[in-house]
Amino acid sequence: MGIGNSGEQESSRNAVFGPEMDLVKRHEKEYLYWLTRIPGFGAVTIRRIWEMAGSFERAYYIEGMELKKLGILQSEEKCRTYDRWKERFSGMVREYNCLQEKGIRFVTPLDREYPKRLLHIYDYPMGLYVKGELPDEECPTAAIIGARNCSEYGRQAAGFMGKELARAGIQIVSGLALGIDGAGHEGALNGKGRTYGVLGCGVNICYPRSNYDLYEAIPFQGGILSEFGPDEEPMARNFPMRNRIISGLSDVILIMEARKKSGSLITASLGLEQGKEIFALPGRITDDLSAGCNELIQSGAGILTSPEDVLDYMGIFHEKKCINREKDQKGLAKIEKMVYSCLDSEPRHLEQIAMQTGLPVSQCMSTLCELELGGFALWNRLWYRQDFQQDAA
């Protein structure tokens, strides 16, 4: 009954559905839960065991050494682990039955609600733990990812993209990490849209703790999901594995800021393998945080200059005024007005603006980022000026 592609997977799910098969499916999910909790057994190994045995229940009665002879398990230590874990089956069933009390659902390829997008990746997870909801299959989805130690510019750009795309009906997926991930989630929440956090730990663990407010809010406008079991701590090896789920759930992947050889570029690479479109936010050639994005653009990624780039690619109708904020100075805060008043058609260096306003350079920089994202200012390498071209439009 094991599967090799999404069409066979759909037939397999239909075979175990129907009122008369509920009990069979429940038993199968209990045995699958037991399998997914065996240390060191990944999605591909579990799927191969399933394909060989024909059901998860029958897999339980196979000896570890038999799996080694078939080439599924590679070491005797793995065989011993497999056999020893059978002693914990009753405890695993009790743990499985307690998930609902904790507000957690265990969604598997046996379930209709399992994300169809994930079935198109080779090592799709054999189980997802979910708090809240899973992404809507009928809605376009974008991943917003990038550096944890991002710049203020990157953070604001991620929040802006998340908010405007969510307003346009696009679901936002990210990893609930510090920096870009959190800003993308927050933007989607502010845009009254739906957002989904994919964790590298159990769904009952908030990591990092500083994102606790987001962790609590997201299930009300989306969901928290993970392939790692409850109480499983965040481990470095878990995060590259969760990245394939982020890319797998997405139609497009937006890289906001990334250093070379960063985790975000790994996700972009996974996305390319999965046939996803990649957009990258351009940055200064002197910034390490933009080196990865600029490299992606050089390699052919789409240049992300506004939410419209994504909407146009997805074929989503939009009104320009909904995305580019109307330039009404009355809507600017006091400090923004102070900085904006220093700009005209002639270029102004950041130091000049700081000197004229009497504000710290760092505060001027963050305010200029806000003005730029709002369409009030244009940045060109070392200077800012008013965006008169769009004012005239």
Residue, then its C-alpha position, 0 to 999 in steps of 0.5 A: m500500500g506504500i506510494g511513490n507519487s501523489g496520484e497513488q497516494e490519493s488512491s491509498r488515502n481513499a482506500v482507507f476512508g469511509p465510515e466503515m474504515d474509521l477504526v482501521k484508519r485509527h489503528e493505522k495512525e497509531y502504528l504510524y505514530w509509533l514509527t515516527r517516534i523511533p529515534g533516527f528514523g526519517a520520512v524516507t525510511i518509514r515510507r520504505i517500511w510501509e511500502m514493503a509491509g503494505s500497512f503500518e500495523r504489519a510493519y510492527y511485526i517485522e523484525g529489524m534484521e529482516l529490514k536490514k536484509l531488504g536494504i531498508l535499515q543499514s546497521e544492526e544498531k538501527c535494527r536493535t532500536y527498531d525492535r526495542w521500540k516495540e516495547r514502547f508501543s502501548g505508551m506511544v498509543r497513550e501519548y497519541n490519544c492525549l494529543q487532542e487534549k493538548g490541542i494538537r492534531f496528528v495529520t498523516p498521508l492517510d488523511r484527506e487534509y494532508p497538504k497535497r503540495l507536500l506529496h510532490i516532494y521526495d521526502y514528504p513528512m509521514g506525519l505533521y503535528v498541527k496547532g490551529e489549521l493547515p494551509d488552504e489548498e485553494c489559496p496561493t502561498a508565499a514563504i517569507i524567509g531570511a536572516r535571523n540577525c537581519s537589518e532594520y531595512g530587511r525587517q521592515a521589508a519583510g513585514f511590509m511584504g507579509k502585510e500587503l500579500a496577506r491583504a491580497g489573499i496570499q497565505i504566508v509561510s515561514g519558520l517563526a524564527l527571529g528576524i525576517d521570519g517573525a516580521g513576515h508572520e507579524g505582517a501577515l497578522n497585521g494584514k488580517g491574513r493567514t500565516y503558518g509557522v513551521l517549527g524545528c521542534g515540537v509544536n508545544i514548544c515556542y522557539p525562540r521564546s522571544n516570539y511567544d506572542l506570535y506563537e500564541a497569535i498564529p493559530f487564530q489566523g493560521g497554524i503552527l506545524s512540525e514533523f517533530g513530536p511533542d516535547e522534542e527540543p530544537m536541534a540544529r539538525n532539525f532546521p534544514m529538515r523543516n526548511r523542505i516543508i516551508s518550501g514544499l508548502s509554498d508557491v513562491i519563496l521570498i528571500m528578504e536578506a541572506r548571507k552566502k551559504s545561509g539556511s535561507l539559500i538552502t531553502a531556496s535551493l530546495g524550492l528550485e528542486q521542487g519547481k518553485e519560483i524564487f524572488a530575492l530582495p536586492g541590497r547593497i553590494t557592501d552588505d553581507l546580509s544582501a550577498g546571498c540575495n544578490e547572488l540569487i538575483q545574479s543566478g536568475a531569481g526574480i527581483l523583489t521590488s514590491p508586492e506587485d512583483v509577486l501578485d503579477y507572477m501569481g496572476i492576482f488582480h490588484e489595484k496599484k493604489c492598494i499596494n503602493r501607499e498613497k503619498d499623503q504627508k498627513g499620514l506621516a508620524k512626527i519624526e517621519k515628517m521631520v526626515y521627509s522635510c529634508l528630502d527634495s529632488e536633490p540627493r541627500h546623504l544620510e549624514q546630512i539628514a542626521m545633521q539637519t534633523g538632529l536625530p541619531v544616524s540609526q534613527c534616521m536610517s530606520t525612518l528612511c526605511e519606513l519612508e522608502l517602503g511607503g513610497f515616499a523616498l528613493w534610495n540609491r547607494l549612498w543617498y535618499r531623495q523624494d520619490f517625485q516620479q510616483d508623486a506625478a503618476 
